[in-house]
Amino acid sequence: MAVLSKKQMSEEDIKLNFITPAIQPNWQGHITMETKITDGRINIKGNIVARSKPKFADYMLYLNDGKPIAVVEAKDNNHSVSHGLQQVMTYAQMMDLPFAYASNGDTFYEHDFLTGKETLIELDKFPSQEELIARYYAELNGGTLTILRPINKIVIQQGCVLHTLSLDLTPWVQK
């Protein structure tokens, strides 16, 4: 039993108790938290130059080393699930990322920049790394993922590097 009710929890408590446990199982080693995404605006007044506070993403989710695919913004539970959506969409656009998520610890709100769709996602249904990669490459290939035979692995070539991923493509297979 929690020491505080969800409404009494801070954003950090919500991240610790609800959001991180929902994301972490399917993103092991491909998550960073409080990732600096800007150095802060440079403000000039006369001959005084100062920099505003930098912007930080609550969570960054990565395709592989150094290649982010999604950003997640957390808010406390006194805000609606979509409250941080505009902020996280701005972050995703700044970094040219295909997926943006906002959460208040109840559910996730997803904005998919590839399709323009927004979706409410239950905490225990947060997409895995394999699912987002499959969706990303499916959209790059015209919006469909065609499977000629049953597979459970996908090989992606990036330059000279081959990446092999195990995945369940069942939700995206067209019948």
mmCIF file of the C-alpha atoms, coordinates in Angstrom:
data_MODEL
# 
_entry.id   MODEL 
# 
loop_
_atom_site.group_PDB 
_atom_site.id 
_atom_site.type_symbol 
_atom_site.label_atom_id 
_atom_site.label_alt_id 
_atom_site.label_comp_id 
_atom_site.label_asym_id 
_atom_site.label_entity_id 
_atom_site.label_seq_id 
_atom_site.pdbx_PDB_ins_code 
_atom_site.Cartn_x 
_atom_site.Cartn_y 
_atom_site.Cartn_z 
_atom_site.occupancy 
_atom_site.B_iso_or_equiv 
_atom_site.pdbx_formal_charge 
_atom_site.auth_seq_id 
_atom_site.auth_comp_id 
_atom_site.auth_asym_id 
_atom_site.auth_atom_id 
_atom_site.pdbx_PDB_model_num 
ATOM 1   C CA . MET A 1 1   ? 0.000  0.000   0.000   1.00 0.00 ? 1   MET A CA 1 
ATOM 2   C CA . ALA A 1 2   ? 1.309  3.438   -0.915  1.00 0.00 ? 2   ALA A CA 1 
ATOM 3   C CA . VAL A 1 3   ? 2.218  5.919   1.795   1.00 0.00 ? 3   VAL A CA 1 
ATOM 4   C CA . LEU A 1 4   ? 0.434  8.694   -0.122  1.00 0.00 ? 4   LEU A CA 1 
ATOM 5   C CA . SER A 1 5   ? -2.628 8.636   -2.327  1.00 0.00 ? 5   SER A CA 1 
ATOM 6   C CA . LYS A 1 6   ? -1.914 9.153   -6.028  1.00 0.00 ? 6   LYS A CA 1 
ATOM 7   C CA . LYS A 1 7   ? -3.332 12.690  -5.867  1.00 0.00 ? 7   LYS A CA 1 
ATOM 8   C CA . GLN A 1 8   ? -0.891 13.574  -3.048  1.00 0.00 ? 8   GLN A CA 1 
ATOM 9   C CA . MET A 1 9   ? 2.159  12.277  -4.926  1.00 0.00 ? 9   MET A CA 1 
ATOM 10  C CA . SER A 1 10  ? 4.652  14.590  -6.606  1.00 0.00 ? 10  SER A CA 1 
ATOM 11  C CA . GLU A 1 11  ? 5.676  14.137  -10.236 1.00 0.00 ? 11  GLU A CA 1 
ATOM 12  C CA . GLU A 1 12  ? 8.782  12.284  -9.029  1.00 0.00 ? 12  GLU A CA 1 
ATOM 13  C CA . ASP A 1 13  ? 6.638  9.906   -6.933  1.00 0.00 ? 13  ASP A CA 1 
ATOM 14  C CA . ILE A 1 14  ? 4.393  9.235   -9.954  1.00 0.00 ? 14  ILE A CA 1 
ATOM 15  C CA . LYS A 1 15  ? 7.446  8.485   -12.110 1.00 0.00 ? 15  LYS A CA 1 
ATOM 16  C CA . LEU A 1 16  ? 8.935  6.154   -9.486  1.00 0.00 ? 16  LEU A CA 1 
ATOM 17  C CA . ASN A 1 17  ? 5.764  4.238   -8.636  1.00 0.00 ? 17  ASN A CA 1 
ATOM 18  C CA . PHE A 1 18  ? 3.820  4.136   -11.928 1.00 0.00 ? 18  PHE A CA 1 
ATOM 19  C CA . ILE A 1 19  ? 5.569  5.365   -15.070 1.00 0.00 ? 19  ILE A CA 1 
ATOM 20  C CA . THR A 1 20  ? 9.025  3.812   -14.703 1.00 0.00 ? 20  THR A CA 1 
ATOM 21  C CA . PRO A 1 21  ? 7.600  0.356   -13.830 1.00 0.00 ? 21  PRO A CA 1 
ATOM 22  C CA . ALA A 1 22  ? 5.348  0.553   -16.907 1.00 0.00 ? 22  ALA A CA 1 
ATOM 23  C CA . ILE A 1 23  ? 8.169  1.480   -19.305 1.00 0.00 ? 23  ILE A CA 1 
ATOM 24  C CA . GLN A 1 24  ? 11.241 -0.279  -17.932 1.00 0.00 ? 24  GLN A CA 1 
ATOM 25  C CA . PRO A 1 25  ? 10.483 -4.001  -18.496 1.00 0.00 ? 25  PRO A CA 1 
ATOM 26  C CA . ASN A 1 26  ? 10.447 -3.663  -22.304 1.00 0.00 ? 26  ASN A CA 1 
ATOM 27  C CA . TRP A 1 27  ? 13.117 -0.975  -22.628 1.00 0.00 ? 27  TRP A CA 1 
ATOM 28  C CA . GLN A 1 28  ? 16.001 -2.338  -20.508 1.00 0.00 ? 28  GLN A CA 1 
ATOM 29  C CA . GLY A 1 29  ? 19.191 -0.466  -21.311 1.00 0.00 ? 29  GLY A CA 1 
ATOM 30  C CA . HIS A 1 30  ? 17.441 1.816   -23.799 1.00 0.00 ? 30  HIS A CA 1 
ATOM 31  C CA . ILE A 1 31  ? 16.060 4.467   -21.421 1.00 0.00 ? 31  ILE A CA 1 
ATOM 32  C CA . THR A 1 32  ? 17.514 7.660   -20.052 1.00 0.00 ? 32  THR A CA 1 
ATOM 33  C CA . MET A 1 33  ? 15.837 9.939   -17.535 1.00 0.00 ? 33  MET A CA 1 
ATOM 34  C CA . GLU A 1 34  ? 16.112 13.705  -17.134 1.00 0.00 ? 34  GLU A CA 1 
ATOM 35  C CA . THR A 1 35  ? 17.940 13.971  -20.452 1.00 0.00 ? 35  THR A CA 1 
ATOM 36  C CA . LYS A 1 36  ? 19.014 17.511  -21.356 1.00 0.00 ? 36  LYS A CA 1 
ATOM 37  C CA . ILE A 1 37  ? 17.587 18.406  -24.754 1.00 0.00 ? 37  ILE A CA 1 
ATOM 38  C CA . THR A 1 38  ? 18.469 22.123  -24.927 1.00 0.00 ? 38  THR A CA 1 
ATOM 39  C CA . ASP A 1 39  ? 21.142 24.275  -23.365 1.00 0.00 ? 39  ASP A CA 1 
ATOM 40  C CA . GLY A 1 40  ? 18.621 27.019  -22.655 1.00 0.00 ? 40  GLY A CA 1 
ATOM 41  C CA . ARG A 1 41  ? 17.733 30.157  -24.545 1.00 0.00 ? 41  ARG A CA 1 
ATOM 42  C CA . ILE A 1 42  ? 20.375 32.891  -24.718 1.00 0.00 ? 42  ILE A CA 1 
ATOM 43  C CA . ASN A 1 43  ? 18.965 36.171  -23.397 1.00 0.00 ? 43  ASN A CA 1 
ATOM 44  C CA . ILE A 1 44  ? 20.672 39.463  -24.249 1.00 0.00 ? 44  ILE A CA 1 
ATOM 45  C CA . LYS A 1 45  ? 19.775 42.668  -22.454 1.00 0.00 ? 45  LYS A CA 1 
ATOM 46  C CA . GLY A 1 46  ? 22.128 45.512  -23.252 1.00 0.00 ? 46  GLY A CA 1 
ATOM 47  C CA . ASN A 1 47  ? 25.587 44.061  -22.811 1.00 0.00 ? 47  ASN A CA 1 
ATOM 48  C CA . ILE A 1 48  ? 24.457 41.419  -20.312 1.00 0.00 ? 48  ILE A CA 1 
ATOM 49  C CA . VAL A 1 49  ? 24.138 37.917  -21.668 1.00 0.00 ? 49  VAL A CA 1 
ATOM 50  C CA . ALA A 1 50  ? 22.452 35.153  -19.685 1.00 0.00 ? 50  ALA A CA 1 
ATOM 51  C CA . ARG A 1 51  ? 21.170 31.729  -20.508 1.00 0.00 ? 51  ARG A CA 1 
ATOM 52  C CA . SER A 1 52  ? 17.724 30.461  -19.487 1.00 0.00 ? 52  SER A CA 1 
ATOM 53  C CA . LYS A 1 53  ? 17.340 27.123  -17.776 1.00 0.00 ? 53  LYS A CA 1 
ATOM 54  C CA . PRO A 1 54  ? 17.915 24.129  -20.070 1.00 0.00 ? 54  PRO A CA 1 
ATOM 55  C CA . LYS A 1 55  ? 15.013 21.836  -20.999 1.00 0.00 ? 55  LYS A CA 1 
ATOM 56  C CA . PHE A 1 56  ? 15.010 18.224  -19.845 1.00 0.00 ? 56  PHE A CA 1 
ATOM 57  C CA . ALA A 1 57  ? 12.949 15.278  -21.086 1.00 0.00 ? 57  ALA A CA 1 
ATOM 58  C CA . ASP A 1 58  ? 11.636 13.051  -18.277 1.00 0.00 ? 58  ASP A CA 1 
ATOM 59  C CA . TYR A 1 59  ? 12.345 9.907   -20.319 1.00 0.00 ? 59  TYR A CA 1 
ATOM 60  C CA . MET A 1 60  ? 14.072 9.270   -23.645 1.00 0.00 ? 60  MET A CA 1 
ATOM 61  C CA . LEU A 1 61  ? 13.598 5.874   -25.305 1.00 0.00 ? 61  LEU A CA 1 
ATOM 62  C CA . TYR A 1 62  ? 16.214 4.705   -27.802 1.00 0.00 ? 62  TYR A CA 1 
ATOM 63  C CA . LEU A 1 63  ? 16.290 2.563   -30.948 1.00 0.00 ? 63  LEU A CA 1 
ATOM 64  C CA . ASN A 1 64  ? 19.924 1.815   -30.197 1.00 0.00 ? 64  ASN A CA 1 
ATOM 65  C CA . ASP A 1 65  ? 22.942 3.650   -28.845 1.00 0.00 ? 65  ASP A CA 1 
ATOM 66  C CA . GLY A 1 66  ? 22.427 7.376   -29.256 1.00 0.00 ? 66  GLY A CA 1 
ATOM 67  C CA . LYS A 1 67  ? 19.348 7.150   -31.531 1.00 0.00 ? 67  LYS A CA 1 
ATOM 68  C CA . PRO A 1 68  ? 16.188 8.211   -29.678 1.00 0.00 ? 68  PRO A CA 1 
ATOM 69  C CA . ILE A 1 69  ? 12.804 7.110   -31.013 1.00 0.00 ? 69  ILE A CA 1 
ATOM 70  C CA . ALA A 1 70  ? 10.413 8.464   -28.351 1.00 0.00 ? 70  ALA A CA 1 
ATOM 71  C CA . VAL A 1 71  ? 10.138 10.957  -25.520 1.00 0.00 ? 71  VAL A CA 1 
ATOM 72  C CA . VAL A 1 72  ? 7.904  10.689  -22.436 1.00 0.00 ? 72  VAL A CA 1 
ATOM 73  C CA . GLU A 1 73  ? 6.716  13.570  -20.251 1.00 0.00 ? 73  GLU A CA 1 
ATOM 74  C CA . ALA A 1 74  ? 5.396  12.893  -16.761 1.00 0.00 ? 74  ALA A CA 1 
ATOM 75  C CA . LYS A 1 75  ? 3.008  15.037  -14.739 1.00 0.00 ? 75  LYS A CA 1 
ATOM 76  C CA . ASP A 1 76  ? 1.615  14.599  -11.252 1.00 0.00 ? 76  ASP A CA 1 
ATOM 77  C CA . ASN A 1 77  ? -1.827 13.039  -10.866 1.00 0.00 ? 77  ASN A CA 1 
ATOM 78  C CA . ASN A 1 78  ? -3.552 16.383  -10.281 1.00 0.00 ? 78  ASN A CA 1 
ATOM 79  C CA . HIS A 1 79  ? -3.226 16.969  -14.032 1.00 0.00 ? 79  HIS A CA 1 
ATOM 80  C CA . SER A 1 80  ? -5.080 15.156  -16.815 1.00 0.00 ? 80  SER A CA 1 
ATOM 81  C CA . VAL A 1 81  ? -3.181 12.478  -18.729 1.00 0.00 ? 81  VAL A CA 1 
ATOM 82  C CA . SER A 1 82  ? -2.895 14.768  -21.762 1.00 0.00 ? 82  SER A CA 1 
ATOM 83  C CA . HIS A 1 83  ? -1.671 17.788  -19.773 1.00 0.00 ? 83  HIS A CA 1 
ATOM 84  C CA . GLY A 1 84  ? 1.979  17.323  -20.786 1.00 0.00 ? 84  GLY A CA 1 
ATOM 85  C CA . LEU A 1 85  ? 1.182  16.384  -24.384 1.00 0.00 ? 85  LEU A CA 1 
ATOM 86  C CA . GLN A 1 86  ? 1.891  19.765  -25.969 1.00 0.00 ? 86  GLN A CA 1 
ATOM 87  C CA . GLN A 1 87  ? 5.198  20.022  -24.095 1.00 0.00 ? 87  GLN A CA 1 
ATOM 88  C CA . VAL A 1 88  ? 6.319  16.523  -25.104 1.00 0.00 ? 88  VAL A CA 1 
ATOM 89  C CA . MET A 1 89  ? 5.207  17.063  -28.707 1.00 0.00 ? 89  MET A CA 1 
ATOM 90  C CA . THR A 1 90  ? 7.384  20.183  -28.816 1.00 0.00 ? 90  THR A CA 1 
ATOM 91  C CA . TYR A 1 91  ? 10.333 18.161  -27.479 1.00 0.00 ? 91  TYR A CA 1 
ATOM 92  C CA . ALA A 1 92  ? 9.722  15.399  -30.042 1.00 0.00 ? 92  ALA A CA 1 
ATOM 93  C CA . GLN A 1 93  ? 9.540  17.940  -32.890 1.00 0.00 ? 93  GLN A CA 1 
ATOM 94  C CA . MET A 1 94  ? 12.748 19.618  -31.708 1.00 0.00 ? 94  MET A CA 1 
ATOM 95  C CA . MET A 1 95  ? 14.528 16.258  -31.873 1.00 0.00 ? 95  MET A CA 1 
ATOM 96  C CA . ASP A 1 96  ? 12.626 14.928  -34.922 1.00 0.00 ? 96  ASP A CA 1 
ATOM 97  C CA . LEU A 1 97  ? 11.273 11.904  -33.022 1.00 0.00 ? 97  LEU A CA 1 
ATOM 98  C CA . PRO A 1 98  ? 8.324  9.864   -34.299 1.00 0.00 ? 98  PRO A CA 1 
ATOM 99  C CA . PHE A 1 99  ? 6.620  9.164   -30.944 1.00 0.00 ? 99  PHE A CA 1 
ATOM 100 C CA . ALA A 1 100 ? 5.667  11.368  -27.972 1.00 0.00 ? 100 ALA A CA 1 
ATOM 101 C CA . TYR A 1 101 ? 3.980  10.244  -24.738 1.00 0.00 ? 101 TYR A CA 1 
ATOM 102 C CA . ALA A 1 102 ? 2.473  12.050  -21.767 1.00 0.00 ? 102 ALA A CA 1 
ATOM 103 C CA . SER A 1 103 ? 1.376  10.400  -18.524 1.00 0.00 ? 103 SER A CA 1 
ATOM 104 C CA . ASN A 1 104 ? 0.012  11.280  -15.108 1.00 0.00 ? 104 ASN A CA 1 
ATOM 105 C CA . GLY A 1 105 ? 0.444  7.764   -13.734 1.00 0.00 ? 105 GLY A CA 1 
ATOM 106 C CA . ASP A 1 106 ? -3.061 6.614   -14.727 1.00 0.00 ? 106 ASP A CA 1 
ATOM 107 C CA . THR A 1 107 ? -2.494 5.989   -18.455 1.00 0.00 ? 107 THR A CA 1 
ATOM 108 C CA . PHE A 1 108 ? -0.292 7.166   -21.320 1.00 0.00 ? 108 PHE A CA 1 
ATOM 109 C CA . TYR A 1 109 ? -1.378 9.504   -24.091 1.00 0.00 ? 109 TYR A CA 1 
ATOM 110 C CA . GLU A 1 110 ? 0.512  8.848   -27.334 1.00 0.00 ? 110 GLU A CA 1 
ATOM 111 C CA . HIS A 1 111 ? 1.029  11.157  -30.294 1.00 0.00 ? 111 HIS A CA 1 
ATOM 112 C CA . ASP A 1 112 ? 2.342  9.296   -33.339 1.00 0.00 ? 112 ASP A CA 1 
ATOM 113 C CA . PHE A 1 113 ? 3.956  11.815  -35.696 1.00 0.00 ? 113 PHE A CA 1 
ATOM 114 C CA . LEU A 1 114 ? 4.120  9.192   -38.464 1.00 0.00 ? 114 LEU A CA 1 
ATOM 115 C CA . THR A 1 115 ? 0.337  8.787   -38.676 1.00 0.00 ? 115 THR A CA 1 
ATOM 116 C CA . GLY A 1 116 ? -0.876 11.915  -36.861 1.00 0.00 ? 116 GLY A CA 1 
ATOM 117 C CA . LYS A 1 117 ? -2.963 9.724   -34.534 1.00 0.00 ? 117 LYS A CA 1 
ATOM 118 C CA . GLU A 1 118 ? -3.354 10.178  -30.805 1.00 0.00 ? 118 GLU A CA 1 
ATOM 119 C CA . THR A 1 119 ? -4.117 7.181   -28.605 1.00 0.00 ? 119 THR A CA 1 
ATOM 120 C CA . LEU A 1 120 ? -4.831 6.541   -24.934 1.00 0.00 ? 120 LEU A CA 1 
ATOM 121 C CA . ILE A 1 121 ? -2.759 3.575   -23.690 1.00 0.00 ? 121 ILE A CA 1 
ATOM 122 C CA . GLU A 1 122 ? -3.157 1.684   -20.412 1.00 0.00 ? 122 GLU A CA 1 
ATOM 123 C CA . LEU A 1 123 ? -0.069 1.650   -18.174 1.00 0.00 ? 123 LEU A CA 1 
ATOM 124 C CA . ASP A 1 124 ? 0.464  -2.095  -18.647 1.00 0.00 ? 124 ASP A CA 1 
ATOM 125 C CA . LYS A 1 125 ? 0.143  -1.783  -22.450 1.00 0.00 ? 125 LYS A CA 1 
ATOM 126 C CA . PHE A 1 126 ? 3.000  0.677   -23.037 1.00 0.00 ? 126 PHE A CA 1 
ATOM 127 C CA . PRO A 1 127 ? 4.677  -0.305  -26.332 1.00 0.00 ? 127 PRO A CA 1 
ATOM 128 C CA . SER A 1 128 ? 7.898  -2.270  -26.182 1.00 0.00 ? 128 SER A CA 1 
ATOM 129 C CA . GLN A 1 129 ? 11.048 -1.272  -28.014 1.00 0.00 ? 129 GLN A CA 1 
ATOM 130 C CA . GLU A 1 130 ? 10.333 -3.946  -30.632 1.00 0.00 ? 130 GLU A CA 1 
ATOM 131 C CA . GLU A 1 131 ? 6.773  -2.694  -31.164 1.00 0.00 ? 131 GLU A CA 1 
ATOM 132 C CA . LEU A 1 132 ? 7.847  0.920   -31.732 1.00 0.00 ? 132 LEU A CA 1 
ATOM 133 C CA . ILE A 1 133 ? 10.644 -0.135  -34.066 1.00 0.00 ? 133 ILE A CA 1 
ATOM 134 C CA . ALA A 1 134 ? 8.201  -2.288  -36.074 1.00 0.00 ? 134 ALA A CA 1 
ATOM 135 C CA . ARG A 1 135 ? 5.699  0.593   -36.279 1.00 0.00 ? 135 ARG A CA 1 
ATOM 136 C CA . TYR A 1 136 ? 8.452  3.052   -37.230 1.00 0.00 ? 136 TYR A CA 1 
ATOM 137 C CA . TYR A 1 137 ? 9.786  0.910   -40.077 1.00 0.00 ? 137 TYR A CA 1 
ATOM 138 C CA . ALA A 1 138 ? 6.275  -0.045  -41.217 1.00 0.00 ? 138 ALA A CA 1 
ATOM 139 C CA . GLU A 1 139 ? 5.381  3.654   -41.637 1.00 0.00 ? 139 GLU A CA 1 
ATOM 140 C CA . LEU A 1 140 ? 8.646  4.348   -43.445 1.00 0.00 ? 140 LEU A CA 1 
ATOM 141 C CA . ASN A 1 141 ? 7.700  1.569   -45.870 1.00 0.00 ? 141 ASN A CA 1 
ATOM 142 C CA . GLY A 1 142 ? 4.372  3.139   -46.843 1.00 0.00 ? 142 GLY A CA 1 
ATOM 143 C CA . GLY A 1 143 ? 2.313  2.468   -43.749 1.00 0.00 ? 143 GLY A CA 1 
ATOM 144 C CA . THR A 1 144 ? 2.146  -1.304  -44.012 1.00 0.00 ? 144 THR A CA 1 
ATOM 145 C CA . LEU A 1 145 ? 4.271  -4.077  -42.676 1.00 0.00 ? 145 LEU A CA 1 
ATOM 146 C CA . THR A 1 146 ? 4.029  -7.034  -45.008 1.00 0.00 ? 146 THR A CA 1 
ATOM 147 C CA . ILE A 1 147 ? 5.048  -10.408 -43.685 1.00 0.00 ? 147 ILE A CA 1 
ATOM 148 C CA . LEU A 1 148 ? 5.413  -13.154 -46.266 1.00 0.00 ? 148 LEU A CA 1 
ATOM 149 C CA . ARG A 1 149 ? 5.980  -15.930 -43.739 1.00 0.00 ? 149 ARG A CA 1 
ATOM 150 C CA . PRO A 1 150 ? 5.757  -16.178 -39.960 1.00 0.00 ? 150 PRO A CA 1 
ATOM 151 C CA . ILE A 1 151 ? 8.760  -14.535 -38.354 1.00 0.00 ? 151 ILE A CA 1 
ATOM 152 C CA . ASN A 1 152 ? 9.815  -13.619 -34.870 1.00 0.00 ? 152 ASN A CA 1 
ATOM 153 C CA . LYS A 1 153 ? 12.957 -11.663 -35.721 1.00 0.00 ? 153 LYS A CA 1 
ATOM 154 C CA . ILE A 1 154 ? 13.652 -8.654  -37.870 1.00 0.00 ? 154 ILE A CA 1 
ATOM 155 C CA . VAL A 1 155 ? 17.028 -7.569  -39.187 1.00 0.00 ? 155 VAL A CA 1 
ATOM 156 C CA . ILE A 1 156 ? 17.544 -3.845  -39.697 1.00 0.00 ? 156 ILE A CA 1 
ATOM 157 C CA . GLN A 1 157 ? 20.546 -2.448  -41.509 1.00 0.00 ? 157 GLN A CA 1 
ATOM 158 C CA . GLN A 1 158 ? 21.818 0.986   -40.507 1.00 0.00 ? 158 GLN A CA 1 
ATOM 159 C CA . GLY A 1 159 ? 24.840 1.814   -42.591 1.00 0.00 ? 159 GLY A CA 1 
ATOM 160 C CA . CYS A 1 160 ? 27.228 -1.105  -42.165 1.00 0.00 ? 160 CYS A CA 1 
ATOM 161 C CA . VAL A 1 161 ? 25.660 -2.293  -38.894 1.00 0.00 ? 161 VAL A CA 1 
ATOM 162 C CA . LEU A 1 162 ? 23.029 -5.043  -38.753 1.00 0.00 ? 162 LEU A CA 1 
ATOM 163 C CA . HIS A 1 163 ? 20.637 -5.150  -35.792 1.00 0.00 ? 163 HIS A CA 1 
ATOM 164 C CA . THR A 1 164 ? 18.587 -8.274  -35.062 1.00 0.00 ? 164 THR A CA 1 
ATOM 165 C CA . LEU A 1 165 ? 15.492 -7.853  -32.906 1.00 0.00 ? 165 LEU A CA 1 
ATOM 166 C CA . SER A 1 166 ? 13.148 -10.495 -31.548 1.00 0.00 ? 166 SER A CA 1 
ATOM 167 C CA . LEU A 1 167 ? 9.586  -9.292  -31.695 1.00 0.00 ? 167 LEU A CA 1 
ATOM 168 C CA . ASP A 1 168 ? 5.918  -10.135 -31.802 1.00 0.00 ? 168 ASP A CA 1 
ATOM 169 C CA . LEU A 1 169 ? 4.407  -8.487  -34.874 1.00 0.00 ? 169 LEU A CA 1 
ATOM 170 C CA . THR A 1 170 ? 0.926  -9.966  -34.406 1.00 0.00 ? 170 THR A CA 1 
ATOM 171 C CA . PRO A 1 171 ? -0.816 -6.594  -33.776 1.00 0.00 ? 171 PRO A CA 1 
ATOM 172 C CA . TRP A 1 172 ? 0.507  -5.172  -37.076 1.00 0.00 ? 172 TRP A CA 1 
ATOM 173 C CA . VAL A 1 173 ? 0.140  -8.164  -39.383 1.00 0.00 ? 173 VAL A CA 1 
ATOM 174 C CA . GLN A 1 174 ? -2.532 -7.525  -42.003 1.00 0.00 ? 174 GLN A CA 1 
ATOM 175 C CA . LYS A 1 175 ? -4.818 -10.503 -42.550 1.00 0.00 ? 175 LYS A CA 1 
# 
